[in-house]
């Protein structure tokens, strides 16, 4: 029906899609029946709205029907149950001609059942000829509209509706500089289409954020419509970002064709020379301080984290949730995988922090050197921590100890920081090919 002028897809994080399909249609004055073909097979029919784009045109939709029973062998058989067809029996030997015989299709559940004039058979030895295609079947999903128009002539109509079947997520690829001080980042959108329709030269928009989809009138989901006048535009070479209510709307910088049953990747953003910080961290456990433990580990892992601030430069835009994979070139110029982590939706000026793995050359040994009950639920415990460094350059290791209840550090060999109500933190400077040690005593009241 008509010429498609444009199609706009706004895909939400939960897989709901708002589709605007604009077409040029010839209408007569009065009642018109329009077969709007190639709509999504996952359309929510109750959400469909048709609007004329010319302000001088008045139309009203009297009735609409969504025909999603697509023409294929199975649907054709189902629609002919109880009706007459022609069965063509093939020739069984040379010189015999094929035979044609009328039969009624009684059932197609668990195999076909045919009633001939003188018998009933449950097998088909040839093929079926159908007299016509049932009006309820379409060769593709179709929305049929009965439209009243105030005058005749060509009109541009916009069909908007909600649909399932399109999903998206973002994958990030970061390349770390050789001195590990800067990062080049690319964000790729992976879009999957199982909606039952293809969209040629579509304008693609993505909404990031936890949008509530409340039931309304049965299965209908209520999703706020997207308005192009949203404030706070931020431009990237590949996409425009807009602050949209309490979410973020990303508009891809070029149209794209999205075929049915296709998965494709599109560039969302690129950013260069992002300052990054690498930290090495050793984390303890709260249970250390509630019981006598002795040896707490001979080769405790020292975790490696990479972090950067999402502000300024080519970055500084809200980052949708996704997996972030980090690489670094080796001495031969080949990119090697360093690790990956998932990030949540990250607003502008927030910190991205990635756990990439455990250090090979830094390991720790920790033991409890003393433990005693002062009184019920009050203990005093002492610890010794050794961190060894196999690298040929010194390393800083942050020691993070979660301590439960009411606590204080009574004695320590290195100065600590109370970084939170339940956390003591030390910074150890570990020499090249050497070892650094920390001893401390904690007084803890862990219940009342």
C-alpha positions, -999 to 999 in steps of 0.1 A, spaced: 0 0 0 14 34 -10 50 45 -12 70 43 20 87 77 25 105 70 57 106 47 87 118 56 122 126 30 149 130 39 185 142 8 204 139 8 241 162 -11 266 134 -37 273 130 -46 236 99 -25 230 101 -5 198 81 26 187 78 26 149 68 56 128 61 44 92 53 73 68 37 66 34 21 84 5 -15 71 0 -42 80 -26 -75 84 -8 -110 90 -22 -135 112 -5 -155 92 21 -147 56 32 -114 40 21 -100 6 28 -62 6 32 -40 -25 34 -9 -13 52 15 -41 43 50 -49 58 42 -39 93 59 -57 122 45 -92 129 51 -84 166 29 -53 164 7 -44 194 -25 -36 174 -41 -15 201 -12 9 201 -16 18 163 -23 55 155 -27 70 120 -21 107 116 -21 129 84 10 150 82 -8 179 64 -27 201 89 -54 208 63 -64 171 60 -89 154 83 -92 117 84 -107 93 109 -100 55 114 -134 37 115 -120 2 119 -86 -15 119 -77 -52 117 -42 -67 121 -37 -97 99 -7 -115 112 -16 -149 99 10 -150 71 5 -171 40 24 -204 41 17 -241 37 6 -246 73 -17 -216 75 -33 -224 41 -40 -259 53 -55 -247 86 -78 -222 68 -91 -249 45 -102 -273 73 -138 -282 65 -135 -271 28 -132 -288 -5 -98 -290 -24 -84 -309 -53 -60 -337 -46 -36 -344 -75 -24 -380 -74 9 -386 -94 13 -413 -120 25 -445 -105 40 -461 -136 49 -453 -171 20 -444 -194 -3 -435 -165 -16 -400 -162 -20 -381 -129 -54 -383 -113 -74 -354 -99 -99 -360 -71 -121 -337 -49 -117 -341 -11 -126 -323 21 -99 -315 46 -112 -328 80 -82 -321 102 -46 -311 100 -37 -318 137 -10 -345 139 -12 -351 102 -38 -345 74 -72 -363 73 -90 -362 40 -126 -372 32 -131 -384 -4 -165 -393 -19 -161 -430 -9 -134 -431 18 -113 -413 44 -75 -413 41 -48 -400 65 -20 -398 40 -13 -376 10 3 -392 -19 4 -361 -41 -3 -325 -38 -32 -301 -31 -47 -275 -54 -66 -247 -36 -93 -228 -55 -82 -194 -39 -63 -177 -11 -85 -171 20 -91 -134 27 -77 -138 62 -42 -147 49 -16 -123 37 17 -129 21 32 -106 48 19 -90 81 -7 -64 72 -28 -38 91 -61 -32 73 -77 2 79 -111 16 71 -104 54 69 -128 83 63 -113 111 44 -127 146 40 -115 149 4 -98 129 -24 -62 130 -35 -27 119 -24 -20 121 13 11 115 35 1 94 65 21 85 96 14 51 112 29 48 147 27 17 168 45 -3 195 62 -36 186 84 -63 200 110 -82 181 139 -57 181 166 -57 208 198 -38 213 228 -37 235 262 -19 235 296 -34 234 327 -13 241 362 -19 228 390 0 245 427 1 234 452 11 261 482 31 252 516 15 257 524 36 288 489 26 301 479 62 307 453 68 280 425 48 264 409 49 229 372 38 232 346 27 206 310 19 214 292 -6 191 255 -11 190 244 -47 184 208 -47 170 188 -79 165 156 -80 144 131 -109 149 100 -87 144 89 -104 111 95 -73 90 124 -55 73 130 -18 75 147 -1 45 168 30 51 155 34 87 163 62 110 174 45 142 170 58 178 179 40 210 166 48 245 188 38 274 174 37 309 149 16 329 116 26 313 86 11 331 63 -9 308 31 -12 328 2 -34 315 -26 -13 300 -58 -29 286 -44 -64 285 -11 -69 268 -5 -32 257 25 -16 272 26 21 279 57 37 266 62 75 264 64 88 228 97 103 217 97 140 208 125 155 186 126 187 207 144 171 237 169 194 253 206 188 261 219 176 228 255 162 228 270 154 194 294 126 185 308 118 151 284 88 149 253 97 171 234 125 187 225 121 224 196 139 239 184 142 275 150 126 273 128 127 304 148 106 329 164 86 301 188 92 273 180 91 236 206 83 210 200 90 173 224 73 149 240 96 124 230 77 93 201 56 81 204 18 80 186 -11 65 175 -37 91 164 -70 75 142 -95 93 162 -122 112 193 -100 109 218 -91 136 240 -61 128 265 -38 145 266 0 142 291 25 155 276 45 184 306 66 196 344 69 195 367 88 219 404 92 220 431 100 246 409 93 276 431 96 308 429 63 328 442 51 361 453 16 369 451 5 405 461 -27 423 439 -38 452 439 -64 479 405 -69 496 399 -87 529 368 -102 544 346 -92 574 347 -126 589 384 -122 597 375 -101 628 349 -124 644 368 -156 649 402 -172 654 415 -180 619 453 -184 618 465 -185 582 442 -165 559 459 -173 526 493 -180 511 487 -165 476 459 -140 479 452 -124 445 459 -87 439 431 -74 417 437 -51 387 413 -22 381 412 4 353 391 35 358 384 67 340 361 97 344 333 101 318 338 138 312 351 162 285 368 156 252 352 132 228 336 114 257 314 132 283 281 116 271 259 92 290 272 56 284 245 29 280 251 -3 300 272 -30 282 304 -51 282 337 -32 279 367 -52 266 402 -37 269 432 -44 246 468 -32 245 493 -35 216 523 -58 224 559 -50 212 550 -64 177 520 -41 174 495 -68 179 465 -61 201 463 -84 231 432 -89 253 437 -75 288 402 -83 303 366 -72 303 339 -61 327 303 -50 325 293 -14 332 259 -1 342 243 30 327 269 56 334 259 93 334 282 122 324 309 130 350 306 96 366 335 72 369 338 40 349 356 13 369 366 -20 354 379 -52 371 402 -67 345 417 -96 363 444 -105 389 481 -94 388 505 -122 379 536 -106 396 520 -94 428 507 -118 454 500 -115 491 502 -137 522 481 -129 553 478 -144 587 461 -137 620 489 -134 646 467 -129 677 430 -131 687 412 -127 720 378 -120 733 377 -89 755 341 -97 764 310 -110 746 309 -97 710 341 -77 715 374 -89 701 409 -78 696 427 -94 666 462 -88 651 473 -94 615 504 -96 594 502 -90 556 532 -95 532 529 -83 495 556 -95 471 564 -78 438 580 -98 409 581 -67 386 613 -48 379 596 -16 390 579 -6 423 542 -9 426 515 6 448 489 -17 463 458 -5 481 448 -28 509 411 -26 517 397 -42 548 359 -44 555 355 -44 593 321 -51 608 304 -33 637 320 -7 659 358 -7 653 391 11 656 427 4 646 446 2 679 481 -3 664 495 -3 629 529 -2 611 515 20 583 490 48 586 455 38 576 425 58 563 389 52 575 375 53 539 340 44 550 321 35 582 330 -1 577 363 1 558 400 7 567 424 14 538 462 13 536 485 22 507 515 0 505 546 9 484 561 -24 473 597 -21 459 608 -37 427 616 -74 432 608 -69 468 583 -71 496 563 -48 517 547 -57 551 518 -44 571 509 -53 607 479 -40 625 456 -47 654 418 -40 653 394 -37 683 359 -47 671 325 -48 688 304 -67 662 271 -71 681 252 -55 709 
